[in-house]
């Protein structure tokens, strides 16, 4: 019994100790599931605010039953009837380039400027706007016989009496949106009267009468649309021109002198004894037989030698030499006249001196 009590007490103590410990929340915490990044779809074109868009016709004309001449260049387009002949108006509009392919057309209506009303019967006020079954029509070649047929949903337009004022059509948004989305479906519209038994004729301005919107009164397809915003062009900075230095002339390298062979140093000759100078013999002066102030006689050509024994006279005759001429003598040194030759010397006597 005591043993059972003791075992129960120990079990209770162990259970109490286990309950006293904090739960292991770390082990039971659940990691959050990874969130996959959102995938970005194709970039949508930037859109601007809602704008008014006025589109004038690219062509317009009217046709009348019984008329076979095209009238597309007239200043009026006619709707109604006269003399039981129905008049239909044909108009086509083309979207401007600034609308691109991403514009959002929110509304569309046709505005016509009523120029004149001929006749009036309330039963003629209801007309219909329908689409043409072909785009093969023009201002200068369409008449009642070759005109396209009106097809599609009838848009009823209740006209009132009008005079020099704008009139507005019912909503044309679905039709114009289809033209914009499918350009091949844009074949223009045709406005036709429901009946032609009464004379009522509405005359509206055509595109030939006045200038385009907003100055003139041409037919106007009036849209409310959000156009694609035109990105502002980023101004590109013009690079500043950098002045490049003008290259100077490169000096032409001169020829490098080829070094010459270095002369080989020879042995310096040994110094020999300087010879003793010998005495220079003294030369005795030679005495000339005349003084320094005497003049040297200029040699004269030899004169003709006279034959001995005869003396030449002034008249050219020979004169015999005197017999008393003393024996020849040697000339003594003395002054020599300039006329004395080198072989004869003058003497005081008339006798010639012998050499």
QUIFENBEL-V420038 format. One record per pair of residues at least 12 apart in sequence whose ideal C-beta (glycine too) atoms are under 10 Angstrom apart, sorted by the first residue. I is the first residue (numbers start at 1). J is the second residue. If there is no record, write none. Layout:
BEGIN
I&J + I&J
END
This chain:
BEGIN
44&102 + 45&100 + 45&101 + 45&102 + 45&103 + 45&228 + 45&229 + 46&102 + 46&228 + 46&229 + 46&230 + 46&231 + 47&102 + 47&103 + 47&104 + 47&226 + 47&227 + 47&228 + 47&229 + 48&103 + 48&225 + 48&226 + 48&227 + 48&228 + 48&229 + 48&230 + 49&226 + 49&227 + 49&229 + 50&104 + 50&106 + 50&107 + 50&223 + 50&224 + 50&225 + 50&226 + 50&227 + 51&98 + 51&99 + 51&103 + 51&223 + 51&224 + 51&225 + 51&226 + 51&227 + 52&222 + 52&223 + 52&224 + 52&225 + 53&95 + 53&96 + 53&98 + 53&99 + 53&103 + 53&105 + 53&108 + 53&221 + 53&222 + 53&223 + 53&224 + 53&225 + 53&227 + 54&96 + 54&111 + 54&212 + 54&213 + 54&214 + 54&218 + 54&220 + 54&221 + 54&222 + 54&223 + 55&93 + 55&94 + 55&95 + 55&96 + 55&99 + 55&108 + 55&176 + 55&212 + 55&213 + 55&218 + 55&219 + 55&220 + 55&221 + 55&222 + 55&223 + 56&91 + 56&93 + 56&94 + 56&96 + 56&207 + 56&211 + 56&212 + 56&213 + 56&216 + 56&218 + 56&219 + 56&220 + 56&221 + 57&77 + 57&90 + 57&91 + 57&92 + 57&93 + 57&94 + 57&139 + 57&188 + 57&206 + 57&207 + 57&208 + 57&212 + 57&218 + 57&219 + 57&220 + 57&221 + 58&91 + 58&92 + 58&93 + 58&94 + 58&139 + 58&186 + 58&188 + 58&207 + 59&72 + 59&90 + 59&91 + 59&92 + 59&93 + 59&94 + 59&137 + 59&138 + 59&139 + 59&140 + 59&142 + 59&188 + 59&207 + 60&72 + 60&74 + 60&77 + 60&89 + 60&90 + 60&91 + 60&92 + 60&93 + 60&139 + 60&188 + 60&204 + 60&205 + 60&206 + 60&207 + 60&208 + 60&218 + 60&219 + 61&73 + 61&74 + 61&77 + 61&88 + 61&89 + 61&90 + 61&91 + 61&92 + 61&137 + 61&138 + 61&139 + 61&140 + 61&141 + 61&142 + 61&143 + 61&147 + 61&206 + 61&207 + 61&208 + 62&74 + 62&76 + 62&77 + 62&78 + 62&79 + 62&87 + 62&88 + 62&89 + 62&90 + 62&91 + 62&142 + 62&144 + 62&147 + 62&190 + 62&191 + 62&203 + 62&204 + 62&206 + 63&78 + 63&86 + 63&87 + 63&88 + 63&89 + 63&90 + 63&137 + 63&142 + 63&143 + 63&144 + 63&145 + 63&146 + 63&147 + 63&148 + 63&190 + 63&192 + 64&78 + 64&81 + 64&82 + 64&83 + 64&85 + 64&86 + 64&87 + 64&88 + 64&143 + 64&144 + 64&201 + 65&81 + 65&83 + 65&84 + 65&85 + 65&86 + 65&87 + 65&88 + 65&144 + 65&145 + 65&196 + 66&83 + 66&84 + 66&85 + 66&86 + 66&143 + 66&144 + 67&85 + 67&87 + 67&143 + 67&144 + 67&145 + 68&143 + 68&144 + 68&145 + 68&146 + 69&143 + 69&144 + 70&137 + 70&138 + 70&139 + 70&140 + 70&141 + 70&142 + 70&143 + 70&146 + 70&147 + 71&139 + 71&140 + 71&142 + 71&143 + 71&206 + 72&90 + 72&137 + 72&138 + 72&139 + 72&140 + 72&141 + 72&142 + 72&143 + 72&206 + 72&207 + 72&208 + 73&139 + 73&140 + 73&206 + 73&208 + 74&139 + 74&206 + 74&208 + 74&209 + 75&115 + 75&203 + 75&205 + 75&206 + 75&207 + 75&208 + 75&209 + 75&210 + 76&89 + 76&115 + 76&116 + 76&201 + 76&202 + 76&203 + 76&204 + 76&205 + 76&206 + 76&208 + 76&209 + 77&89 + 77&90 + 77&91 + 77&112 + 77&115 + 77&191 + 77&202 + 77&203 + 77&204 + 77&205 + 77&206 + 77&207 + 77&208 + 77&209 + 77&219 + 78&116 + 78&118 + 78&191 + 78&201 + 78&202 + 78&203 + 78&204 + 78&206 + 79&112 + 79&124 + 79&127 + 79&157 + 79&159 + 79&190 + 79&191 + 79&192 + 79&193 + 79&200 + 79&201 + 79&202 + 79&203 + 79&204 + 80&117 + 80&118 + 80&119 + 80&120 + 80&121 + 80&124 + 80&125 + 80&127 + 80&159 + 80&191 + 80&192 + 80&193 + 80&195 + 80&196 + 80&198 + 80&199 + 80&200 + 80&201 + 80&202 + 80&203 + 81&119 + 81&121 + 81&124 + 81&193 + 81&194 + 81&195 + 81&196 + 81&197 + 81&198 + 81&199 + 81&200 + 81&201 + 82&118 + 82&119 + 82&196 + 82&198 + 82&199 + 82&200 + 82&201 + 83&196 + 83&199 + 83&201 + 84&195 + 84&196 + 84&197 + 84&198 + 84&199 + 85&144 + 85&196 + 85&199 + 85&201 + 86&144 + 86&192 + 86&193 + 86&194 + 86&195 + 86&196 + 86&197 + 87&144 + 87&191 + 87&192 + 87&193 + 87&196 + 87&200 + 87&201 + 87&202 + 87&203 + 88&127 + 88&130 + 88&144 + 88&147 + 88&150 + 88&190 + 88&191 + 88&192 + 88&193 + 89&112 + 89&127 + 89&129 + 89&189 + 89&190 + 89&191 + 89&192 + 89&202 + 89&204 + 89&206 + 89&219 + 90&132 + 90&137 + 90&138 + 90&139 + 90&142 + 90&147 + 90&148 + 90&150 + 90&187 + 90&188 + 90&189 + 90&190 + 90&191 + 90&192 + 91&110 + 91&112 + 91&129 + 91&132 + 91&188 + 91&189 + 91&190 + 91&191 + 91&204 + 91&206 + 91&207 + 91&218 + 91&219 + 91&221 + 92&132 + 92&135 + 92&137 + 92&138 + 92&139 + 92&179 + 92&186 + 92&187 + 92&188 + 92&189 + 92&221 + 93&108 + 93&110 + 93&176 + 93&179 + 93&186 + 93&188 + 93&189 + 93&219 + 93&220 + 93&221 + 93&223 + 94&179 + 94&183 + 94&186 + 94&188 + 94&221 + 95&176 + 95&179 + 95&180 + 95&183 + 95&186 + 95&221 + 95&223 + 95&225 + 96&227 + 98&227 + 98&228 + 98&230 + 99&180 + 99&223 + 99&225 + 99&227 + 99&228 + 100&227 + 100&228 + 100&230 + 101&180 + 101&181 + 101&183 + 101&228 + 102&226 + 102&227 + 102&228 + 102&229 + 103&180 + 103&223 + 103&225 + 103&226 + 103&227 + 103&228 + 104&177 + 104&180 + 104&224 + 104&225 + 104&226 + 104&227 + 104&228 + 105&173 + 105&174 + 105&176 + 105&177 + 105&178 + 105&179 + 105&180 + 105&181 + 105&223 + 105&224 + 105&225 + 105&226 + 105&227 + 106&173 + 106&177 + 106&223 + 106&224 + 106&225 + 106&226 + 107&171 + 107&172 + 107&173 + 107&176 + 107&177 + 107&222 + 107&223 + 107&224 + 107&225 + 108&169 + 108&171 + 108&172 + 108&173 + 108&174 + 108&175 + 108&176 + 108&177 + 108&179 + 108&180 + 108&221 + 108&222 + 108&223 + 108&224 + 108&225 + 109&168 + 109&169 + 109&170 + 109&171 + 109&172 + 109&173 + 109&176 + 109&220 + 109&221 + 109&222 + 109&223 + 109&224 + 110&129 + 110&155 + 110&157 + 110&167 + 110&168 + 110&169 + 110&170 + 110&171 + 110&172 + 110&176 + 110&189 + 110&191 + 110&219 + 110&220 + 110&221 + 110&222 + 111&166 + 111&167 + 111&168 + 111&169 + 111&204 + 111&213 + 111&217 + 111&218 + 111&219 + 111&220 + 111&221 + 111&222 + 112&157 + 112&159 + 112&162 + 112&165 + 112&166 + 112&167 + 112&168 + 112&169 + 112&191 + 112&202 + 112&204 + 112&205 + 112&217 + 112&218 + 112&219 + 112&220 + 113&162 + 113&164 + 113&165 + 113&166 + 113&167 + 113&204 + 113&205 + 113&206 + 113&209 + 113&210 + 113&216 + 113&217 + 113&218 + 113&219 + 113&220 + 114&159 + 114&160 + 114&161 + 114&162 + 114&163 + 114&164 + 114&165 + 114&166 + 114&167 + 114&202 + 114&203 + 114&204 + 114&205 + 114&217 + 115&162 + 115&163 + 115&164 + 115&165 + 115&202 + 115&203 + 115&204 + 115&205 + 115&206 + 115&209 + 115&217 + 116&162 + 116&163 + 116&164 + 116&201 + 116&202 + 116&203 + 116&204 + 116&205 + 117&159 + 117&160 + 117&161 + 117&162 + 117&163 + 117&164 + 117&200 + 117&201 + 117&202 + 117&203 + 118&199 + 118&200 + 118&201 + 118&202 + 118&203 + 119&198 + 119&199 + 119&200 + 119&201 + 119&202 + 120&160 + 120&161 + 120&198 + 120&199 + 120&200 + 120&201 + 120&202 + 121&195 + 121&197 + 121&198 + 121&199 + 121&200 + 122&160 + 122&161 + 122&198 + 122&200 + 123&194 + 123&195 + 123&197 + 123&198 + 123&200 + 124&159 + 124&193 + 124&194 + 124&195 + 124&196 + 124&197 + 124&198 + 124&199 + 124&200 + 124&201 + 124&202 + 125&157 + 125&158 + 125&159 + 125&160 + 125&161 + 125&193 + 125&194 + 125&200 + 125&202 + 126&156 + 126&157 + 126&158 + 126&159 + 126&193 + 126&194 + 126&195 + 127&154 + 127&155 + 127&156 + 127&157 + 127&158 + 127&159 + 127&169 + 127&191 + 127&192 + 127&193 + 127&194 + 127&195 + 127&202 + 128&150 + 128&153 + 128&154 + 128&155 + 128&156 + 128&157 + 128&190 + 128&191 + 128&192 + 128&193 + 128&194 + 129&150 + 129&152 + 129&153 + 129&154 + 129&155 + 129&156 + 129&157 + 129&169 + 129&170 + 129&172 + 129&175 + 129&189 + 129&190 + 129&191 + 129&192 + 130&149 + 130&150 + 130&151 + 130&152 + 130&153 + 130&154 + 130&155 + 130&175 + 130&189 + 130&190 + 130&191 + 130&192 + 131&148 + 131&149 + 131&150 + 131&151 + 131&152 + 131&153 + 131&155 + 131&175 + 131&178 + 131&179 + 131&185 + 131&186 + 131&187 + 131&188 + 131&189 + 131&190 + 132&147 + 132&148 + 132&149 + 132&150 + 132&151 + 132&152 + 132&186 + 132&187 + 132&188 + 132&189 + 132&190 + 133&148 + 133&149 + 133&150 + 133&151 + 133&152 + 133&187 + 133&190 + 134&147 + 134&148 + 134&149 + 134&151 + 134&187 + 134&188 + 135&148 + 135&184 + 135&185 + 135&186 + 135&187 + 135&188 + 136&148 + 136&187 + 137&187 + 137&188 + 137&190 + 139&206 + 139&207 + 139&208 + 147&190 + 148&187 + 148&188 + 148&190 + 149&190 + 150&189 + 150&190 + 150&191 + 150&192 + 151&187 + 151&190 + 152&175 + 152&178 + 152&185 + 152&187 + 152&189 + 152&190 + 153&174 + 153&175 + 154&192 + 154&194 + 155&169 + 155&170 + 155&171 + 155&172 + 155&174 + 155&175 + 155&189 + 155&191 + 156&170 + 156&194 + 157&169 + 157&170 + 157&191 + 158&170 + 159&191 + 159&193 + 159&200 + 159&202 + 161&200 + 161&202 + 162&202 + 162&203 + 162&204 + 164&205 + 164&217 + 166&204 + 166&205 + 166&217 + 166&220 + 166&222 + 167&202 + 167&204 + 168&220 + 168&222 + 169&189 + 169&191 + 169&221 + 169&222 + 172&189 + 172&221 + 172&222 + 172&223 + 173&223 + 173&224 + 175&189 + 176&189 + 176&221 + 176&223 + 176&225 + 177&223 + 177&225 + 179&221 + 180&223 + 180&225 + 189&221 + 191&204 + 204&217 + 204&218 + 204&219 + 205&217 + 205&218 + 205&219 + 205&220 + 206&218 + 206&219 + 207&219 + 289&333 + 290&333 + 290&334 + 290&335 + 290&336 + 291&333 + 294&333 + 294&334 + 294&335 + 294&336 + 295&335 + 295&336 + 295&338 + 296&336 + 297&335 + 297&336 + 297&337 + 297&338 + 297&339 + 297&340 + 297&341 + 297&342 + 298&338 + 298&339 + 298&340 + 298&342 + 299&340 + 299&341 + 299&342 + 299&343 + 300&338 + 300&339 + 300&340 + 300&341 + 300&342 + 301&341 + 302&341 + 302&342 + 302&343 + 302&344 + 303&339 + 303&341 + 303&343 + 303&344 + 305&343 + 305&344 + 305&352 + 306&318 + 306&319 + 306&321 + 306&352 + 307&320 + 307&321 + 308&320 + 308&321 + 308&325 + 308&352 + 309&321 + 309&322 + 309&323 + 311&350 + 311&351 + 311&352 + 321&350 + 321&351 + 321&352 + 322&349 + 322&350 + 322&351 + 324&349 + 324&351 + 325&349 + 325&350 + 325&351 + 325&352 + 326&347 + 326&349 + 326&351 + 327&351 + 327&354 + 328&347 + 328&351 + 328&352 + 328&353 + 328&354 + 328&355 + 329&345 + 329&347 + 329&349 + 329&351 + 329&353 + 329&354 + 330&345 + 330&353 + 330&354 + 330&355 + 331&344 + 331&345 + 331&346 + 331&347 + 331&353 + 331&354 + 331&355 + 332&345 + 332&347 + 333&345 + 334&346 + 340&353 + 341&355 + 342&355 + 343&355
END
